[in-house]
Amino acid sequence: MGILNQPAIGDEKFALICQHQQENNNNPEKITMSSKNLSTIALHAGQVPDPTTGARAVPIYQTTSYVFKNTEHAANLFALKEFGNIYTRLMNPTTDVFEQRVAAIEGGTGALGVASGMAAITYALLAITRLGDEIVAGNNLYGGTYQLFHYTFPKLGRIVRFVNSRDPPSIPQGNYAQNTRHLH
Ligand SMILES: Cc1ncc(COP(=O)(O)O)c(C=O)c1O
């Protein structure tokens, strides 16, 4: 996948990820991690072992909700003035380790974990495109992605231009439309 322009993301989750990532970058464990090999990063990045129990494996936090210290704490969290867990659909400590780990492996600023590949493609492309934007896609995609691009995205105002993946001259070499946001 390739992104032609800067993503125009302004949503709450992205702001939270950036804020959290900044705090995370100041974490000494994270700084040490960046100098490790890929296999070590894949196993340990994003996790600080439990200081109380010393448990090595990432705990699975099954909670949906979190206890706020007081109303001011809750207000600050919801106003994004302070980083912290608000609600599991938005953030969860287990998912957070996964997201930080993927970001560390990919050298990204942050990551967002979702439950399926199709959800990931949908979220990513809805985030970087707006109504009327174009996606240029090869015509030999995974079936689910092809259906998403052929049927669903046009209903959401995204124009998908399929090109023949087996015929490179048909692929517009750098000659994209002003509104082309993504090559897939
Ligand atoms: C290339 C590719 N894209 C997307 C998907 C969709 O992933 P999921 O089944 O997790 O939605 C798959 C699944 O095999 C895939 O191979």
The ligand as an ORCA input file, in Angstrom:
! r2SCAN-3c Opt
* xyz 0 1
  C      -4.233     -9.789      1.225
  C      -5.362     -9.898      2.207
  N      -6.064     -8.782      2.489
  C      -7.101     -8.828      3.364
  C      -7.455    -10.007      4.002
  C      -8.632     -9.986      4.940
  O      -8.294    -10.341      6.215
  P      -9.447    -10.773      7.255
  O      -9.975    -12.112      6.800
  O      -8.720    -10.832      8.585
  O     -10.506     -9.718      7.227
  C      -6.752    -11.177      3.722
  C      -7.138    -12.452      4.358
  O      -6.646    -13.514      4.051
  C      -5.677    -11.127      2.810
  O      -4.974    -12.226      2.498
*
